[in-house]
Amino acid sequence: MNVKGCVGSKKKALEYQEGGKHYVQHAIQPVVYCMKNKLNTIDSNIIKYATRRKPGETSKQRYNKIIHYAKLGIELDDQSN
């Protein structure tokens, strides 16, 4: 039996999403954009949160996640210099 997301499924991972549609609805998924542009984890998470809009999530919550990752990036960059 081919069940979405199960091992042995013929559907490619980029063709579906577990737990929503906030990535697969876009022309290019954040993971593809981030990989093609060789972004680090911090930058990738900023792109991810800027791109998606989860049901029930407010703009303020989304922007606070972006700000949090930007602050993490600054702090980690300061530590490495």
C-alpha positions in Angstrom: 0.0 0.0 0.0 1.4 3.4 -0.9 0.5 5.9 1.8 1.6 9.5 1.5 4.9 9.9 3.3 5.5 6.2 4.0 8.6 4.4 3.0 8.1 2.9 -0.5 5.7 5.7 -1.5 6.2 6.8 -5.1 5.4 10.4 -4.3 8.5 12.6 -3.9 9.0 14.4 -0.6 8.8 17.9 -2.3 5.3 17.0 -3.7 3.6 16.8 -0.4 3.9 18.1 3.2 3.2 16.7 6.6 1.1 18.9 8.8 -0.1 21.6 6.4 0.4 23.3 3.1 2.4 26.4 4.1 5.5 25.3 2.0 4.2 23.2 -0.9 1.8 26.0 -2.0 4.7 28.2 -3.2 6.3 28.2 -6.6 9.6 27.3 -4.9 9.9 25.7 -1.5 12.2 27.4 1.1 14.3 24.3 1.4 15.0 24.3 -2.4 15.8 28.1 -2.4 18.1 27.7 0.6 20.0 24.7 -0.8 20.5 26.3 -4.2 21.8 29.5 -2.6 24.0 27.6 0.0 22.4 29.4 2.9 23.5 28.6 6.5 21.0 27.4 9.1 20.2 30.8 10.5 19.6 32.4 7.1 17.6 29.4 6.0 15.3 29.7 9.0 14.8 33.4 8.3 13.7 32.5 4.7 11.5 29.7 6.0 9.6 31.9 8.5 9.4 34.8 6.0 7.9 32.5 3.4 5.3 30.5 5.3 2.1 31.4 7.0 0.8 28.7 9.3 -2.9 28.6 10.0 -3.7 30.6 13.2 -0.2 32.2 13.2 -0.3 36.0 13.4 2.1 38.2 11.4 3.5 39.4 14.7 4.4 35.8 15.8 6.0 35.2 12.4 8.0 38.4 12.5 9.1 37.6 16.1 10.5 34.3 14.9 12.4 36.1 12.1 13.8 38.6 14.6 14.8 35.8 17.0 16.8 34.1 14.3 18.4 37.4 13.2 19.5 38.0 16.8 20.9 34.4 17.0 22.8 35.1 13.8 24.3 38.3 15.2 25.2 36.7 18.5 26.8 33.6 16.9 28.7 35.8 14.4 30.0 38.0 17.3 31.2 34.8 19.1 33.1 33.5 16.1 35.0 36.8 15.5 
